[in-house]
Amino acid sequence: MSEIILINVSGQDQPGLTSSLMGILAEYNVGILDIGQAMIHDTLSLGILIEVPEEANVSPVLKDVLFHLHEKGMQVRFTPVSAEDYSAWVAGAGRARYIITLLGRRITAEQIARIASVISAQGQNIEDVIRLSGRRPLHKADERSRACIELTVRGQPVDLDTMKRDFLEISGQLGIDISFQEDNVYRRNRRLVAFDMDSTLIQQEVIDEMAKAAGVGDQVSAVTAAAMRGEIDFKESLRQRVACLEGLPESTLRSVADRLTLTEGAERLVRTLKSFGYRTAIISGGFTYFGRMLQERLAIDYVFANELEIENGLLTGRVTGPIVDGPRKAELLREIAQREQIRLEQVIAIGDGANDLPMLRLAGLGIAFHAKPVVRESARQSISTLGLDATLYLMGIKDTETPA
């Protein structure tokens, strides 16, 4: 009867180690049931689950491996695995698998401890841990630093709502974002990313900037804030705010546009998405004038927003055509996906306001970005500690895989 042995190897990494070790195992016709390797600070941790065939004696196999690794200055541990334990391990492969992503300016032991405690309480087990962010120089953490690790966990959570609530509590207390996603075929097969514009792709709320130029800044800002919190119907709030802009010269739009600033990470995110062949869209409750300028600057594929009515070089205080509110955003997202012939599971939507929730819920990956509490609590995923390019981490993309 064949024997199953788990070999754990650790020590300073050396070129050719895997080749020479496998060469020894090959001499005995050993089968490889599983293998995994991790590197931390040039220190290797290698695990190999082997099956020694019945015709081979396990003792010479382990003796040769032990001698070889001793010569290399490596530590090794052999653990016999019973057929029953192996069968139970194989059966576990059918359990649900999820990805938990930790994002912040820095990752601490306390954050991981709290999150791991929640995972354990939900009856799940951590199978793998990898770092997605680049190597951080010592003592160089600042307000632009990025840190991210990804946990692969196995098992269905006991209570998903409680788990999300616990993660939100940890996020608020320890300054970290925690994403929880099912690990399915669509996670690394997204094809379209749709952005809200104001306070998402750019830092400002454009209508507030226009209102300042018109001398009605405080009045309009109050309505904008209430609308983003979901306290006022978006269509009505837009009509009220645009009415305050009646008589504003069209030339003011350009001066407002020149003052707009992109959100941290926006250019890097869009550049990376384009290099990977993703399609991009702006779906905004703002205005097409500014959306088209961003489209030209960032090479965005689609722009949908509200059209300001202008007569004789002055704003009339009205918009033309259908207002792009929450339901319309979701409708437009669906139309773009159909045009691109992709499934909604392959779509990412990012926004900050209550009017973004319909499209965030419709998309395969909906992200509340630096959003109001009501939006963050309602969305499935949120980013509040990092820039827009942290979206790449939720897609499972490492810093080393992105263009410079």
N, C-alpha and C positions, 0 to 999 in steps of 0.2 A: 504494500500500500504506500502511495506517495506521502511525503511529509511536507507540511507547510511551515515556513520559518519567516519571521519578520526580522530583517536586518536593519539596524539603525547605525548610521555612520556619522561622525561629527569630527570637526577639526579644521585646520587651515586648508583652504581650497588649493588644489594642485592641478595643473593641466594634465590631461590624460588619465585621471583617476577613474572615471566612469568606464573608459575603454579597457583599462587593465583589469578592473574588477569584473566587468562583464565577460572578459576573455576567460577568466578562471571559472566562472559559472557555466560558460559555454562548454568547457571540457567535460562537464558532468551532465550535459543536456538538460540544464535547469530551466524551468518555465518561469516567466515573470508575470505574476498575477496583478501587481500594482507597483507603481514607482512614483516618488515625489521628491523634489529637491527645493531647498530654499537657501539663499545666500544673504547673510547679514554681516556687513563690515568684513568681507573676505573670509568669513567663517562659514563652512559648509555644514548643512544638515541634510542628510540623504536617507530616505527610507525606501527599502525594497522588500516587497512581499514575494517570496519565491516558493516554487513547488519543486521539491526534489523527487525525481521519478523513483518508482519502486525498485528498479534494478540498480540504482545508485545508493551507496551508503552515505547517510547524511554527515557522519563524522568527518571523513576526509574533505568534504566540501567546506564545512565550517572551519576546519583546521587550516586549509589553504587560504581561505579568505582572511582569517585572523592573522596569519603570518604575514600576508601581503600588506594588510592595513597597518600592522605594527611597524613594518619596515618604513611605511609612509608617515609614521608619527600620528596616525589617526586613531580615534577611539571607536570601538564597535560593540554593539550589544545584540545578542541573538535571543529572540522570543518565539518559542513554539506556539503555533496556533492550531487549535483543534478543528476538526471538520465541522463540528456543530457551530463553533464561533465564526468560522469562515462563512458558513451558509447563512447565519444570521446577518453578517455584514453585507453579503450579497443582496439579501432580501431588503435591507435598508435603502438600497439604491432607488427603490420605488417610492420612497417618501418624498413629499414636496420639498423643493429647494428654493431658497430665497437669497437675495443679495442685500446686505445691510452696508450702507456707505456712510462713513464718518467724514465730515468736512469741517475745516476750521482754519484759523491762522496757525494754530499749533495743536497737536494731539497730546493728551496727557494720560497718565495711568488712571487717574480718577475717572475720566470720561469713559475709558474702555471698561473699567471695573463696573461702573453703573450700567452701562449698556449690556455687558455680558451677564449681569445679574438679571436683567429683564429677559434676555434670551433664554436663560436657564429656567426662569419662572414660567415661561411660556411653553416649556417642554421641548425646546429646540436645542440643537447641538451645533457648535461651530466646527466646520470641517476644514476651512482654509482661511488664511489671512494674507493679503498682499497689500503692498503700498503702491498707490497710483501716482502720487505726487513725486516730484524729483527729490534728489538728495538735498537736504537743507544744510547750508554752512553753519558751523557752530556760532552762536551768539548773533545771528543775522536775521532773526525773526523780526518782522515789522508789519505795518498795516497793509502791506501788499504781499506778504508771505501766503503760501498755499500749502495746506497739509491735508492729506486724504489717505485713508486706508479702507479696504473693502473686505468685508467678512462674508464668506459663504456659509449659510446655515441650513441644516436639514431638519425637516419636520414641520407639520402644520401648527401654527400658533393656537394656543388654547382659546384666547380671546383677543381678536385683532384690534378691537376698539380700545381695550385696556392697554394693549401694547403700544398703540399709537399715542394714547394719552400719556403713558409713562415716558415715551421718547420725547414728546413735546415738553414735558416737565424738565427732563434732563437738558434739553436744548436751551431752555430759558435760563436754567441755573448755571450751566457750565459753558455757555457761549459756543455751542457746536451744532451743526446741522446733521440730522440723522435721516437717511433715506432707507425705505424698506420696499423692495420690489420683488416680484416673482421672477425667478430666473427661467425665462422662456426664450424661444427662438427669436422673438422680436427685439429683445433687449439690445443686442448688438447688430440689429438689422433695421434701424430707423432710416427713413429716407427723406423726411421733410421736417423742418423746424420753423414754427410760426411764432413771431414775436409780437407782443403788444409794443407800442412805441413809447409813450410818455411814462416816465419813471421806471422803465424797463430797459429798452434799447438806448434811450437817452435819460439823463438824470433829471430833467425838468418836466413839468406839466406845461405844455406849450400854451394852452389857453390862459394859464395864469400869467405867463410871460407877456402875452398879448394884452391882457387886462391891465398889467402894470403900465404898459405903454399908453393905454387908453385912460389911465387915471382911475380905474375901478378895480385895482388889484385885490384889496381886502375883500370886497364884496364877492368877486368871482372865486377867489381861493376858498372861501368858506363853503360855497356850493360844491366846488370840486372835491374837497375833502369829504363832505357828506356823501357825495355820489360814490366815491371810491370805497367808502365804508358800507355801502349798500343801503343807506338811510333814505335816499331819494331815488326815484325812478330815473334811470340814466337818460332816456330821451327827453324827459321834461327838464332835467338839470342842464342838458346841453342847450336846449332852446333858451333857457333863462340866461345862461352864460354868454351865448353867442349874441343874444339881443343887446347885451351890455357893450358889445363891440361896434355897434352901428356908428358909421361915420369914420371909422379908423382907416387911414390911408393904406392902400395896397402895398405901398413901398415899405411900410412898417414890418411886413411879413419877412422881408429879407434881413432887416436888421435884427429881428428876433431870431431868425435861423442862424445867423452868424454867431450868436451867443450860446447856442445849444452845445452841450458837451455829451459825448458818448459815455455810457456807463462803463465802469471798470470791467475789463475783460471782453467787451463787446467785439472789438476789432479782431482780437485773437480767436474768439469763438467762431465768428463768421468766416474768417480766413481759413480756419481748420476745416469747418464744414464744407466749404467750397472745394478745398483740396481733396476731400474724400468723396466728392460728387453728390453731396446733399443739395436738395432744393431748399430755398428759404423764402419766407414771406413775412410781411408786416401786415397785421390785422389790427387796426387801431380805431379807437373811438375819438382819436384826434383828427388831424386834417391832412388831406392828400398833398397839399403844398409842401409840407415838411416831410411827409413820407417819401415823396419822390426825390427830394434832396438826399435823404438817407439811402434810398435805393441806388442812386448814382454813386454815392461815396463808397458804399459797401458791396455793391453788385448784388443786391437783393433781387430775387426773381419775381415776386409778386408784391403789390401794394394795394391794400384796400383800407379806405378811411373815409371821413366825411368831407364833402366839397363845400367850401365857403362861397356864398353868393357875393359877387362883386359887380357893381355898376358904376360907371364913370370914375373908376379908380378908387372907389370907396367900398368898404364892407357894408352890406345892407343890414346886418344883424340877423341873417337867416342862413340856413344851409340848404343845398339842393339835393334832391334824390333821397333814397332811403337812409335813415340814420343807422350807423353801425353801432348797435348796442350789444348787450350780451348774447341774446339769441341769434342776432345777425352774425356775430363773430363765429359762433359754432357752425352756422349754416355755410359761411364762407370757407371755413376750415374743411368741411365735408366736400364742398365743391372743388377745392384745390386738390384734395386727395384723389377724388374721382378723375380729375383732369390728368393727374400724374400717374393714375392707375396703380395706386398703392392702397394698402389697408390702413384704417385709422390706427391700428395697433403700431404702425410704423411711423406715426406722427408724434412729434414733440411740440407742446404749446407752452409758452412762457408768458406770465403776466403778473401784475401786482394788485389789480383792483377787483371789486366785486363783479364788475361787468365782464371780467375775464373768466370767471368760474365756469360758464357753460362750455367754453372751448377747452379749458383745462380738464374738465371731466370727460369730454369727448375723446381727447387725444390718448394715445397709448401711454404716453408719459406727460403728465401735466405738472408744471412746476410753478409754484407761487414764489415770485422773486422779490425779496425785501418787501413783502406784502403786509397789508393791515392784518391784525390778529384774526378777524373773522374770515379772511381769505386764506390765511396760513392754516387755520384749523380745518377748513373745509376742503382744501386741496390735498391730493394724495402725497405730493412731495413739495418740499420748500427749500429755498436757499436764502439765508439771511446773513451769513457771516462772510461770504466770499463774493467775488465778482461773477459776471455772467458766464465766464468761461468755465466755472465750476460745473456747468451742465455737462461738460465732457466727462467728468468723473462719474456722473450718474449713468452715462452711456457705457461705462467700463473702459474708457480710453485713458491710457497712462500719459504723463507728461512726455515720456520718451518716445511716444508714438505720434506726437504732434509736430508740425513744422515749426522751425525756429521763428 
